[in-house]
Amino acid sequence: VAKALDTTWYNKIIFLEYDGMNFPLKFNDFSFAFQIDEAVHEAFMTGRKGGLFEKLAAISSLNKNPVNIKMHFKYDKSKLYAILEGIKAKIEQPVENAGINYQNGKISFKKETVGIHFNIDKNIEKIVNEISKIDNINESNINKIQLEVDIIKPHITYDDIKEIEVMLDSFSTQFNAWNSDRVHNIKLACERINNTIILPGEIFSMDKALGPRTIENGYKNSTVIFMNEYVEGVGGGVCQVTTTLYNAVLKTMLDVVERTHHTLALEYVKPGLDATIAEGYIDFKFRNNKDYAISIYAEVIGNSVVIGILGKKEKEQYTVRLESQIVSEIQPDSEEIIIDNALKDGVKIYTRAAKNGIKAIVYKYLYNSKGQLVFQEKISEDIYKPVRAQVKMNSRTANFHQ
Protein backbone atom coordinates (compact mmCIF):
# COMPACT_ATOMS: atom_id res chain seq x y z
CA VAL A 1 0.00 0.00 0.00
CA ALA A 2 1.40 3.36 -0.99
CA LYS A 3 2.32 5.67 1.79
CA ALA A 4 0.59 8.94 0.83
CA LEU A 5 2.11 12.14 2.16
CA ASP A 6 0.04 15.01 3.43
CA THR A 7 -0.24 18.00 1.07
CA THR A 8 1.40 20.15 3.74
CA TRP A 9 4.68 18.95 2.26
CA TYR A 10 4.07 21.23 -0.70
CA ASN A 11 4.42 24.28 1.58
CA LYS A 12 7.31 22.81 3.48
CA ILE A 13 10.47 24.92 3.90
CA ILE A 14 13.93 23.42 4.24
CA PHE A 15 17.09 25.37 4.90
CA LEU A 16 20.20 25.22 2.76
CA GLU A 17 23.24 25.87 4.94
CA TYR A 18 26.84 26.92 4.41
CA ASP A 19 29.31 28.32 6.92
CA GLY A 20 26.68 29.75 9.27
CA MET A 21 24.50 31.12 6.46
CA ASN A 22 20.95 29.79 6.04
CA PHE A 23 18.91 30.03 2.86
CA PRO A 24 15.20 29.03 3.09
CA LEU A 25 13.95 26.88 0.23
CA LYS A 26 10.19 26.49 -0.13
CA PHE A 27 9.06 23.50 -2.15
CA ASN A 28 6.46 25.59 -3.98
CA ASP A 29 9.23 27.91 -5.21
CA PHE A 30 10.52 25.24 -7.58
CA SER A 31 7.14 23.54 -8.32
CA PHE A 32 7.84 20.48 -6.19
CA ALA A 33 5.08 17.85 -6.26
CA PHE A 34 4.79 14.20 -5.28
CA GLN A 35 3.45 11.97 -8.03
CA ILE A 36 0.74 10.45 -5.78
CA ASP A 37 -1.48 9.20 -8.61
CA GLU A 38 1.34 7.05 -9.95
CA ALA A 39 1.99 5.63 -6.47
CA VAL A 40 -1.70 4.86 -5.97
CA HIS A 41 -1.84 3.15 -9.35
CA GLU A 42 1.23 1.09 -8.50
CA ALA A 43 -0.36 0.10 -5.17
CA PHE A 44 -3.63 -0.77 -6.89
CA MET A 45 -1.88 -3.02 -9.40
CA THR A 46 -0.04 -4.92 -6.67
CA GLY A 47 -1.59 -8.42 -6.54
CA ARG A 48 -3.50 -7.88 -9.75
CA LYS A 49 -0.92 -9.03 -12.28
CA GLY A 50 -0.60 -12.50 -13.85
CA GLY A 51 -2.92 -15.48 -13.54
CA LEU A 52 -5.22 -16.43 -10.67
CA PHE A 53 -2.60 -18.36 -8.72
CA GLU A 54 -0.01 -15.58 -9.17
CA LYS A 55 -2.51 -13.02 -7.87
CA LEU A 56 -3.41 -15.16 -4.83
CA ALA A 57 0.27 -15.73 -4.06
CA ALA A 58 1.01 -12.02 -4.29
CA ILE A 59 -1.91 -11.11 -2.02
CA SER A 60 -0.90 -13.79 0.49
CA SER A 61 2.66 -12.45 0.49
CA LEU A 62 1.43 -8.89 1.14
CA ASN A 63 -0.29 -10.04 4.34
CA LYS A 64 3.05 -11.20 5.70
CA ASN A 65 5.41 -8.76 3.94
CA PRO A 66 3.84 -5.37 3.23
CA VAL A 67 5.31 -3.47 0.29
CA ASN A 68 6.36 0.13 0.72
CA ILE A 69 5.66 2.02 -2.49
CA LYS A 70 8.39 4.53 -3.38
CA MET A 71 6.90 8.01 -3.70
CA HIS A 72 8.37 9.73 -6.77
CA PHE A 73 8.27 13.45 -7.29
CA LYS A 74 8.81 16.07 -9.95
CA TYR A 75 10.15 19.64 -9.87
CA ASP A 76 11.11 22.53 -12.14
CA LYS A 77 14.90 22.35 -12.47
CA SER A 78 15.15 25.79 -14.08
CA LYS A 79 13.43 27.37 -11.06
CA LEU A 80 15.70 25.53 -8.62
CA TYR A 81 18.71 26.54 -10.71
CA ALA A 82 17.66 30.21 -10.54
CA ILE A 83 17.31 29.98 -6.75
CA LEU A 84 20.77 28.51 -6.41
CA GLU A 85 22.21 31.17 -8.71
CA GLY A 86 21.17 33.76 -6.12
CA ILE A 87 22.79 31.71 -3.37
CA LYS A 88 25.94 31.28 -5.48
CA ALA A 89 26.33 35.06 -5.72
CA LYS A 90 26.34 35.30 -1.91
CA ILE A 91 28.69 32.38 -1.26
CA GLU A 92 31.20 32.31 -4.10
CA GLN A 93 34.36 34.39 -3.92
CA PRO A 94 37.37 34.55 -6.25
CA VAL A 95 40.74 33.31 -5.11
CA GLU A 96 43.34 36.04 -4.60
CA ASN A 97 47.04 35.64 -4.00
CA ALA A 98 48.79 37.47 -1.22
CA GLY A 99 50.42 40.62 -2.55
CA ILE A 100 53.19 43.08 -1.86
CA ASN A 101 53.65 46.77 -2.48
CA TYR A 102 56.89 48.73 -2.30
CA GLN A 103 56.55 52.49 -2.21
CA ASN A 104 58.77 55.26 -0.87
CA GLY A 105 61.10 52.69 0.62
CA LYS A 106 58.37 50.93 2.60
CA ILE A 107 56.98 47.42 2.10
CA SER A 108 53.34 46.57 2.76
CA PHE A 109 51.49 43.28 2.35
CA LYS A 110 48.00 42.16 1.36
CA LYS A 111 46.88 38.79 2.69
CA GLU A 112 45.52 36.10 0.43
CA THR A 113 41.84 35.23 -0.07
CA VAL A 114 40.79 31.61 -0.27
CA GLY A 115 38.57 31.01 -3.29
CA ILE A 116 35.11 29.45 -2.96
CA HIS A 117 33.52 27.85 -6.01
CA PHE A 118 29.83 26.96 -5.83
CA ASN A 119 28.83 24.28 -8.33
CA ILE A 120 25.09 24.67 -8.95
CA ASP A 121 24.57 21.34 -10.75
CA LYS A 122 26.41 19.47 -8.00
CA ASN A 123 24.23 21.06 -5.30
CA ILE A 124 21.01 20.43 -7.23
CA GLU A 125 21.95 16.77 -7.34
CA LYS A 126 22.53 16.73 -3.58
CA ILE A 127 19.24 18.52 -2.82
CA VAL A 128 17.27 16.15 -5.03
CA ASN A 129 18.95 13.12 -3.45
CA GLU A 130 18.05 14.37 0.03
CA ILE A 131 14.45 15.09 -0.93
CA SER A 132 14.13 11.63 -2.45
CA LYS A 133 14.40 10.23 1.10
CA ILE A 134 11.33 12.10 2.30
CA ASP A 135 8.93 9.18 2.15
CA ASN A 136 11.28 7.01 4.20
CA ILE A 137 12.26 9.27 7.09
CA ASN A 138 10.56 11.50 9.59
CA GLU A 139 9.82 15.01 8.44
CA SER A 140 11.97 16.58 11.16
CA ASN A 141 15.10 14.95 9.73
CA ILE A 142 14.99 16.78 6.40
CA ASN A 143 14.88 20.37 7.66
CA LYS A 144 18.47 21.20 6.69
CA ILE A 145 20.78 20.40 3.78
CA GLN A 146 24.45 21.32 3.85
CA LEU A 147 25.53 22.92 0.60
CA GLU A 148 28.80 21.81 -0.96
CA VAL A 149 31.56 24.08 -2.26
CA ASP A 150 35.02 23.64 -3.76
CA ILE A 151 37.78 25.42 -1.86
CA ILE A 152 40.50 26.94 -4.08
CA LYS A 153 43.80 27.56 -2.34
CA PRO A 154 45.79 30.62 -3.48
CA HIS A 155 49.14 30.04 -5.13
CA ILE A 156 50.85 32.68 -2.97
CA THR A 157 50.10 33.14 0.72
CA TYR A 158 51.22 35.73 3.24
CA ASP A 159 53.40 33.09 4.89
CA ASP A 160 55.23 32.71 1.56
CA ILE A 161 56.19 36.38 1.35
CA LYS A 162 56.30 37.70 4.91
CA GLU A 163 60.11 37.47 5.00
CA ILE A 164 60.54 39.96 2.16
CA GLU A 165 62.03 42.96 3.93
CA VAL A 166 64.74 44.75 1.94
CA MET A 167 65.82 45.84 -1.53
CA LEU A 168 68.53 43.34 -2.43
CA ASP A 169 69.85 45.50 -5.28
CA SER A 170 68.65 47.66 -8.14
CA PHE A 171 69.63 49.12 -11.50
CA SER A 172 68.51 52.12 -13.52
CA THR A 173 68.68 53.38 -17.10
CA GLN A 174 67.82 56.77 -18.57
CA PHE A 175 65.60 57.70 -21.52
CA ASN A 176 64.67 60.83 -23.48
CA ALA A 177 61.30 62.12 -22.35
CA TRP A 178 60.49 63.79 -25.70
CA ASN A 179 59.06 60.58 -27.22
CA SER A 180 55.78 60.42 -25.32
CA ASP A 181 54.62 57.15 -26.91
CA ARG A 182 57.85 55.38 -25.98
CA VAL A 183 57.63 56.79 -22.45
CA HIS A 184 54.05 55.48 -22.26
CA ASN A 185 55.22 51.98 -23.20
CA ILE A 186 58.05 52.10 -20.66
CA LYS A 187 55.67 53.10 -17.88
CA LEU A 188 53.14 50.45 -18.90
CA ALA A 189 55.81 47.73 -18.95
CA CYS A 190 56.94 48.77 -15.48
CA GLU A 191 53.36 48.59 -14.21
CA ARG A 192 52.96 45.09 -15.68
CA ILE A 193 55.93 43.68 -13.75
CA ASN A 194 55.86 45.84 -10.61
CA ASN A 195 55.18 43.87 -7.41
CA THR A 196 55.42 40.53 -9.22
CA ILE A 197 56.22 37.78 -6.71
CA ILE A 198 58.45 34.84 -7.68
CA LEU A 199 58.50 31.91 -5.26
CA PRO A 200 61.65 29.79 -4.74
CA GLY A 201 62.44 27.73 -7.83
CA GLU A 202 59.92 29.56 -10.05
CA ILE A 203 60.86 31.04 -13.43
CA PHE A 204 59.79 34.54 -14.40
CA SER A 205 58.97 35.20 -18.08
CA MET A 206 59.10 38.81 -19.25
CA ASP A 207 57.17 37.99 -22.41
CA LYS A 208 54.32 36.49 -20.39
CA ALA A 209 54.30 39.30 -17.84
CA LEU A 210 54.06 42.05 -20.47
CA GLY A 211 51.23 40.38 -22.37
CA PRO A 212 50.54 40.98 -26.08
CA ARG A 213 52.25 44.10 -27.40
CA THR A 214 49.16 45.41 -29.14
CA ILE A 215 47.19 48.62 -29.25
CA GLU A 216 44.28 46.75 -27.65
CA ASN A 217 46.50 45.80 -24.72
CA GLY A 218 47.49 49.40 -24.08
CA TYR A 219 50.78 49.71 -25.97
CA LYS A 220 51.57 52.44 -28.50
CA ASN A 221 53.68 52.73 -31.64
CA SER A 222 57.30 53.71 -31.14
CA THR A 223 60.80 52.91 -32.43
CA VAL A 224 61.94 49.28 -32.31
CA ILE A 225 64.90 47.41 -33.79
CA PHE A 226 63.84 45.05 -36.56
CA MET A 227 66.18 43.34 -39.04
CA ASN A 228 69.05 45.56 -37.87
CA GLU A 229 67.02 48.69 -38.57
CA TYR A 230 65.20 51.19 -36.39
CA VAL A 231 61.55 51.09 -37.46
CA GLU A 232 58.14 51.95 -36.06
CA GLY A 233 56.47 49.15 -34.12
CA VAL A 234 53.96 48.62 -31.32
CA GLY A 235 55.58 48.37 -27.90
CA GLY A 236 58.82 50.24 -28.54
CA GLY A 237 60.47 50.88 -25.18
CA VAL A 238 59.72 47.55 -23.46
CA CYS A 239 63.25 46.38 -24.29
CA GLN A 240 64.68 49.13 -22.10
CA VAL A 241 62.61 47.85 -19.20
CA THR A 242 63.77 44.30 -20.00
CA THR A 243 67.39 45.44 -20.09
CA THR A 244 67.07 47.24 -16.77
CA LEU A 245 65.52 44.15 -15.19
CA TYR A 246 68.31 41.98 -16.64
CA ASN A 247 70.94 44.06 -14.86
CA ALA A 248 69.02 44.00 -11.57
CA VAL A 249 68.82 40.20 -11.88
CA LEU A 250 72.58 39.98 -12.48
CA LYS A 251 73.32 42.18 -9.48
CA THR A 252 71.21 40.00 -7.18
CA MET A 253 72.83 36.79 -8.44
CA LEU A 254 69.62 35.20 -9.69
CA ASP A 255 69.81 32.50 -12.39
CA VAL A 256 69.40 33.85 -15.93
CA VAL A 257 67.52 31.18 -17.89
CA GLU A 258 67.09 32.94 -21.24
CA ARG A 259 68.56 36.17 -22.57
CA THR A 260 69.26 37.54 -26.06
CA HIS A 261 71.19 40.71 -26.85
CA HIS A 262 70.12 43.28 -29.45
CA THR A 263 71.60 43.16 -32.93
CA LEU A 264 72.70 46.79 -32.56
CA ALA A 265 74.50 48.40 -29.63
CA LEU A 266 72.32 50.69 -27.49
CA GLU A 267 72.89 54.11 -25.99
CA TYR A 268 71.29 53.63 -22.57
CA VAL A 269 73.46 50.69 -21.43
CA LYS A 270 76.98 49.41 -22.08
CA PRO A 271 77.50 46.70 -24.72
CA GLY A 272 76.76 43.22 -23.41
CA LEU A 273 74.44 44.43 -20.66
CA ASP A 274 71.27 44.60 -22.75
CA ALA A 275 68.42 42.13 -23.20
CA THR A 276 65.92 42.21 -26.02
CA ILE A 277 62.44 40.72 -26.24
CA ALA A 278 60.11 39.92 -29.11
CA GLU A 279 56.62 38.63 -28.51
CA GLY A 280 56.31 34.90 -28.94
CA TYR A 281 59.89 34.02 -29.87
CA ILE A 282 62.48 36.02 -27.89
CA ASP A 283 62.04 36.10 -24.13
CA PHE A 284 63.95 37.10 -21.04
CA LYS A 285 63.61 34.57 -18.22
CA PHE A 286 65.22 34.12 -14.86
CA ARG A 287 64.83 31.68 -11.98
CA ASN A 288 64.53 32.50 -8.30
CA ASN A 289 67.42 30.40 -7.02
CA LYS A 290 67.02 31.61 -3.43
CA ASP A 291 65.25 29.77 -0.62
CA TYR A 292 62.76 32.61 -0.09
CA ALA A 293 60.29 34.53 -2.22
CA ILE A 294 61.39 37.65 -4.09
CA SER A 295 59.49 40.51 -5.66
CA ILE A 296 60.18 42.89 -8.55
CA TYR A 297 60.03 46.63 -8.01
CA ALA A 298 59.73 48.63 -11.25
CA GLU A 299 59.01 52.32 -11.57
CA VAL A 300 59.66 55.33 -13.77
CA ILE A 301 61.18 58.20 -11.79
CA GLY A 302 61.73 61.33 -13.86
CA ASN A 303 63.50 60.14 -17.01
CA SER A 304 64.85 56.97 -15.39
CA VAL A 305 63.69 53.37 -15.32
CA VAL A 306 64.41 52.00 -11.84
CA ILE A 307 64.09 48.27 -11.19
CA GLY A 308 65.02 46.42 -8.04
CA ILE A 309 64.67 42.97 -6.50
CA LEU A 310 63.14 42.73 -3.02
CA GLY A 311 63.93 39.84 -0.73
CA LYS A 312 65.13 38.66 2.66
CA LYS A 313 68.13 40.25 4.31
CA GLU A 314 70.90 37.69 4.14
CA LYS A 315 73.60 37.07 6.76
CA GLU A 316 76.44 37.44 4.29
CA GLN A 317 76.35 40.71 2.37
CA TYR A 318 77.85 40.71 -1.12
CA THR A 319 78.27 43.35 -3.80
CA VAL A 320 78.18 42.58 -7.52
CA ARG A 321 80.08 44.68 -10.04
CA LEU A 322 79.45 44.25 -13.78
CA GLU A 323 82.16 45.15 -16.27
CA SER A 324 81.70 45.49 -20.02
CA GLN A 325 84.81 45.21 -22.20
CA ILE A 326 84.89 45.96 -25.92
CA VAL A 327 87.44 43.51 -27.31
CA SER A 328 87.16 44.41 -31.01
CA GLU A 329 85.32 46.61 -33.49
CA ILE A 330 83.89 45.68 -36.87
CA GLN A 331 84.01 48.13 -39.77
CA PRO A 332 80.77 48.61 -41.73
CA ASP A 333 80.49 47.98 -45.46
CA SER A 334 80.39 50.83 -47.97
CA GLU A 335 77.65 53.42 -47.88
CA GLU A 336 74.08 52.50 -48.77
CA ILE A 337 72.95 54.81 -51.58
CA ILE A 338 69.33 55.86 -51.91
CA ILE A 339 68.43 57.38 -55.29
CA ASP A 340 66.44 60.60 -55.16
CA ASN A 341 66.41 62.30 -58.56
CA ALA A 342 64.72 65.35 -57.06
CA LEU A 343 68.14 66.27 -55.67
CA LYS A 344 70.57 68.41 -57.63
CA ASP A 345 73.79 67.04 -59.08
CA GLY A 346 76.52 66.66 -56.50
CA VAL A 347 74.16 66.98 -53.53
CA LYS A 348 74.50 64.25 -50.90
CA ILE A 349 72.28 64.02 -47.86
CA TYR A 350 73.36 61.63 -45.14
CA THR A 351 70.28 60.12 -43.50
CA ARG A 352 72.20 57.68 -41.31
CA ALA A 353 75.73 57.81 -39.98
CA ALA A 354 78.04 54.81 -40.14
CA LYS A 355 78.61 52.92 -36.92
CA ASN A 356 81.19 50.29 -36.10
CA GLY A 357 80.11 46.87 -34.94
CA ILE A 358 81.30 45.68 -31.55
CA LYS A 359 82.38 42.47 -29.89
CA ALA A 360 81.84 42.82 -26.15
CA ILE A 361 82.51 40.57 -23.17
CA VAL A 362 80.84 41.09 -19.78
CA TYR A 363 82.36 39.93 -16.51
CA LYS A 364 80.72 39.67 -13.11
CA TYR A 365 82.76 40.28 -9.94
CA LEU A 366 81.52 39.35 -6.48
CA TYR A 367 82.88 41.14 -3.39
CA ASN A 368 82.24 40.37 0.28
CA SER A 369 81.42 42.95 2.96
CA LYS A 370 85.17 43.61 3.44
CA GLY A 371 85.57 44.54 -0.23
CA GLN A 372 87.47 41.37 -1.06
CA LEU A 373 86.93 39.71 -4.43
CA VAL A 374 85.52 36.23 -3.77
CA PHE A 375 84.26 35.20 -7.20
CA GLN A 376 84.35 36.24 -10.83
CA GLU A 377 82.98 34.86 -14.09
CA LYS A 378 82.43 35.73 -17.72
CA ILE A 379 78.67 35.92 -18.23
CA SER A 380 78.35 36.83 -21.91
CA GLU A 381 80.16 37.39 -25.18
CA ASP A 382 78.11 39.32 -27.72
CA ILE A 383 78.58 40.68 -31.23
CA TYR A 384 76.70 43.79 -32.37
CA LYS A 385 76.50 44.33 -36.10
CA PRO A 386 77.98 47.40 -37.80
CA VAL A 387 75.69 49.96 -39.38
CA ARG A 388 76.28 51.21 -42.92
CA ALA A 389 76.04 54.90 -43.61
CA GLN A 390 72.96 55.83 -45.65
CA VAL A 391 73.12 58.67 -48.17
CA LYS A 392 70.65 60.20 -50.66
CA MET A 393 71.71 61.47 -54.09
CA ASN A 394 70.42 61.49 -57.66
CA SER A 395 71.44 58.78 -60.14
CA ARG A 396 74.05 60.92 -61.94
CA THR A 397 75.81 61.74 -58.69
CA ALA A 398 75.56 58.09 -57.67
CA ASN A 399 77.31 56.94 -60.87
CA PHE A 400 80.11 59.41 -60.29
CA HIS A 401 80.23 58.51 -56.57
CA GLN A 402 80.81 54.86 -57.38
Protein Blocks (a to p, Z undefined) as FASTA:
>chain_A
ZZdddfklmmpccdddeehiacdddfklnopacdfklmmmmmmmgopgcjfklmmmmmmm
mmmmccdddddddddfklmmmmmmmmmmmmpccddddddddeehiacdddddddddddfk
lmmmmmmmmmmmmmmccfklmmbccddddddddfbdfklmmmpmbdfbdcdddddfklmm
lmmmmmmmmmmmgopacdehiacdfklmnopadfknopacddddeehiacddehihjlmm
mmmmmmmmmmnopacfbdcddfbdcfkbcehiaccddehiaccddddfbfbdcdddddde
hjaccddddddddfbdcddddddddfbdcddddddddddfkbcehiacdfbdcddddddd
dddddddfkopafbdcdfbdcddddddddddddfklmmmmZZ
